[in-house]
Amino acid sequence: MKYISLIDHYIQADILRALYTESEPLSFTQLKAYGMENSLFMYHMNKLIDRGVVEKAEGSGFRLTVKGTVWVNDMGEDSIQPEMRPKMLVNFIVTTPTKMRFLLSRRKGIPAEHMNEYLFPGGLIEFGVAMDVSAKNLLKKHSLDTAELVYLGVQELVRHSDEFVYHSVNVMYELILPDEVIMKANARYDYVWCDVQDVLSFSDDSPFVGDFVCRYLAGEATSFKSLMITR
């Protein structure tokens, strides 16, 4: 499978990056870099609109479409030449000793409107860095690097939609915390503690989260599973 990139210039990448974390439309003035010619900016904006990535908002301003949001999430806003390979991720299943509450990432901005709202905390495995070291580096950002990590196994997620395929290989770690720590939000995510029954009900909105927590509670988290989703 080969994709034709939806963006072909760094100006377009800058526009997508700015719009991705916003829930409200951004104006021409907010998006255009200082000193850039109006005609140059609109040339690239119109390309994005023609490709169905950005749309003019009612009233004024611009916002990402569903297609544009999925593209940025799956391929990255800098993917002028997207590579067809799985994302290699570290994911943490963070809970308390009773396993009645779980800490999840919650999307902010327009991705929360257009995609699954909840996902496991984590991030990309660093190139050239062992996965356990990558995991500890991610935890260090939240001052949790002293907590004990338990390796659970590897899970695969493949999501097919009308235009895109998302494919990730997820290295799963268990992190049991004595208390419900507060993780500091960033530009893209809040971090929230959720009751186990709420998490298990995420099968429609966030099927990977709901499916894995269900198997985790049943003692089946260490067995490999490839979750295939069609939307």
C-alpha positions as CSV (number, residue, x, y, z in Angstrom):
1,M,0.0,0.0,0.0
2,K,1.3,3.5,-0.9
3,Y,-0.1,6.8,0.1
4,I,0.1,10.0,-1.9
5,S,0.9,12.6,0.8
6,L,-1.7,15.2,1.6
7,I,0.9,17.8,2.2
8,D,3.9,18.8,0.1
9,H,5.4,21.8,1.7
10,Y,6.6,22.9,5.2
11,I,4.1,25.8,5.2
12,Q,1.3,23.2,5.0
13,A,2.9,21.2,7.8
14,D,3.0,24.4,9.9
15,I,-0.7,25.0,9.3
16,L,-1.7,21.4,10.3
17,R,0.5,21.6,13.4
18,A,-1.2,24.8,14.6
19,L,-4.7,23.5,13.9
20,Y,-4.2,20.1,15.4
21,T,-4.2,21.2,19.1
22,E,-7.1,23.7,18.8
23,S,-10.7,23.1,19.4
24,E,-11.8,26.4,17.9
25,P,-11.0,27.7,14.4
26,L,-7.9,29.8,13.9
27,S,-8.0,32.9,11.8
28,F,-5.8,33.9,8.8
29,T,-3.8,36.2,11.0
30,Q,-3.3,33.6,13.7
31,L,-2.0,31.0,11.2
32,K,0.1,33.1,8.8
33,A,3.7,33.5,9.8
34,Y,5.0,37.0,10.3
35,G,6.4,38.5,7.1
36,M,4.9,35.8,4.9
37,E,3.2,37.1,1.8
38,N,-0.6,36.7,1.9
39,S,-0.7,35.1,-1.6
40,L,1.9,32.5,-0.6
41,F,0.0,31.6,2.5
42,M,-3.3,31.3,0.7
43,Y,-1.8,29.2,-2.1
44,H,-0.8,26.5,0.4
45,M,-4.1,26.9,2.5
46,N,-6.1,26.4,-0.7
47,K,-4.1,23.3,-1.5
48,L,-5.1,21.9,1.9
49,I,-8.7,22.8,1.4
50,D,-8.8,21.3,-2.0
51,R,-7.4,18.0,-0.6
52,G,-10.1,17.9,2.1
53,V,-7.6,18.3,5.0
54,V,-8.7,21.8,6.1
55,E,-12.1,23.5,5.9
56,K,-13.3,27.1,6.3
57,A,-15.2,27.4,9.5
58,E,-18.7,28.9,9.8
59,G,-18.2,32.6,10.4
60,S,-14.5,32.9,10.0
61,G,-11.3,31.0,10.4
62,F,-10.0,27.5,9.4
63,R,-10.2,24.1,11.1
64,L,-9.1,20.6,10.4
65,T,-11.5,18.2,8.9
66,V,-11.9,14.6,10.1
67,K,-9.7,13.5,7.2
68,G,-7.0,16.1,8.2
69,T,-7.2,15.1,11.9
70,V,-6.8,11.4,11.1
71,W,-3.9,12.2,8.8
72,V,-2.0,14.2,11.4
73,N,-2.5,11.5,14.0
74,D,-1.7,8.5,11.8
75,M,1.1,10.0,9.6
76,G,2.3,13.1,11.5
77,E,2.0,16.7,10.5
78,D,5.5,16.6,8.9
79,S,4.8,13.6,6.7
80,I,5.5,15.1,3.3
81,Q,6.8,11.6,2.3
82,P,4.9,9.2,4.7
83,E,6.5,5.8,5.3
84,M,4.3,2.8,5.4
85,R,5.5,1.1,8.5
86,P,4.0,0.4,11.9
87,K,4.4,2.9,14.7
88,M,6.5,1.4,17.5
89,L,5.0,2.6,20.8
90,V,5.4,2.1,24.5
91,N,2.1,2.1,26.4
92,F,1.6,2.1,30.2
93,I,-1.4,0.5,31.9
94,V,-1.4,2.7,35.1
95,T,-3.5,1.6,38.0
96,T,-3.7,1.4,41.8
97,P,-3.3,-1.8,43.9
98,T,-7.1,-2.4,43.8
99,K,-7.2,-2.1,40.0
100,M,-10.4,-0.2,40.3
101,R,-9.1,3.0,38.7
102,F,-6.9,3.5,35.7
103,L,-4.9,6.6,34.5
104,L,-5.6,7.4,30.8
105,S,-4.6,10.0,28.3
106,R,-7.5,12.1,27.1
107,R,-7.1,14.0,23.8
108,K,-7.5,17.8,23.7
109,G,-8.6,20.0,20.9
110,I,-10.2,18.8,17.7
111,P,-8.7,15.3,17.9
112,A,-11.1,14.6,20.8
113,E,-14.0,15.6,18.5
114,H,-12.9,13.6,15.5
115,M,-11.2,10.5,17.0
116,N,-11.2,8.2,20.1
117,E,-11.0,10.4,23.2
118,Y,-9.1,8.1,25.5
119,L,-5.8,6.1,25.1
120,F,-3.1,4.7,27.2
121,P,-0.3,7.0,28.3
122,G,2.9,6.4,26.4
123,G,4.8,7.5,23.4
124,L,7.1,6.5,20.5
125,I,10.1,4.2,21.1
126,E,13.2,6.2,20.5
127,F,15.3,5.1,17.6
128,G,18.5,3.4,18.7
129,V,17.3,3.2,22.3
130,A,16.2,-0.1,24.0
131,M,12.4,-0.2,24.6
132,D,12.8,-0.4,28.4
133,V,15.0,2.7,28.4
134,S,12.5,4.5,26.2
135,A,9.8,3.6,28.7
136,K,11.8,5.0,31.6
137,N,12.6,8.2,29.6
138,L,8.9,8.7,29.0
139,L,8.1,8.2,32.7
140,K,10.9,10.6,33.7
141,K,9.0,13.4,32.0
142,H,6.2,12.9,34.5
143,S,8.5,12.3,37.5
144,L,7.5,8.7,37.7
145,D,10.8,7.1,36.7
146,T,11.2,5.7,40.3
147,A,8.1,3.6,40.0
148,E,8.5,-0.1,39.2
149,L,7.7,-1.1,35.6
150,V,6.5,-4.6,34.8
151,Y,6.8,-5.8,31.2
152,L,3.5,-7.3,30.0
153,G,4.0,-8.1,26.4
154,V,3.4,-6.8,22.9
155,Q,0.0,-5.9,21.3
156,E,-0.8,-4.9,17.8
157,L,-3.4,-2.5,16.6
158,V,-4.5,-2.2,12.9
159,R,-7.3,0.3,12.1
160,H,-8.7,0.5,8.6
161,S,-10.8,3.4,7.5
162,D,-12.0,4.6,4.1
163,E,-8.8,6.3,3.2
164,F,-6.1,5.4,5.8
165,V,-4.6,2.5,7.6
166,Y,-3.2,3.0,11.1
167,H,-0.8,0.3,12.3
168,S,1.0,0.3,15.7
169,V,3.0,-2.3,17.6
170,N,2.5,-1.5,21.3
171,V,5.0,-2.6,24.0
172,M,2.9,-2.8,27.1
173,Y,4.1,-2.1,30.7
174,E,2.2,-2.3,34.0
175,L,2.7,0.5,36.4
176,I,0.9,0.1,39.8
177,L,1.0,3.3,41.9
178,P,0.1,3.5,45.6
179,D,-1.8,6.7,45.1
180,E,-3.6,8.5,42.3
181,V,-0.8,10.8,41.1
182,I,-1.5,13.8,39.0
183,M,0.3,13.9,35.7
184,K,0.8,17.3,34.2
185,A,-1.2,18.0,31.0
186,N,0.6,18.9,27.7
187,A,-0.5,20.6,24.5
188,R,-2.2,17.4,23.2
189,Y,-3.4,15.4,26.3
190,D,-4.9,15.7,29.7
191,Y,-4.4,12.8,32.1
192,V,-7.4,11.5,34.0
193,W,-8.2,8.8,36.4
194,C,-11.2,6.7,35.4
195,D,-13.3,4.1,37.1
196,V,-12.8,0.6,35.8
197,Q,-16.4,0.2,34.7
198,D,-16.1,3.4,32.7
199,V,-12.9,2.1,31.0
200,L,-14.5,-1.2,30.1
201,S,-17.3,0.7,28.4
202,F,-14.9,2.3,26.0
203,S,-15.3,-0.6,23.5
204,D,-16.9,1.7,20.9
205,D,-15.0,5.0,21.4
206,S,-11.6,3.6,22.4
207,P,-11.7,-0.2,21.6
208,F,-8.0,-0.8,22.2
209,V,-8.2,0.6,25.7
210,G,-11.4,-1.3,26.6
211,D,-10.2,-4.6,25.1
212,F,-6.8,-4.6,26.7
213,V,-8.0,-3.6,30.2
214,C,-10.6,-6.4,30.0
215,R,-7.9,-8.9,29.3
216,Y,-5.6,-7.4,31.9
217,L,-8.2,-7.9,34.6
218,A,-8.7,-11.4,33.4
219,G,-5.0,-12.2,33.7
220,E,-4.6,-12.4,29.9
221,A,-2.5,-9.3,29.2
222,T,0.7,-11.1,28.5
223,S,-0.8,-13.1,25.6
224,F,-0.2,-11.5,22.2
225,K,-3.3,-10.1,20.4
226,S,-3.7,-8.3,17.1
227,L,-6.8,-6.1,17.2
228,M,-8.3,-5.3,13.8
229,I,-10.7,-2.4,13.6
230,T,-12.7,-1.2,10.6
231,R,-14.3,2.2,10.6
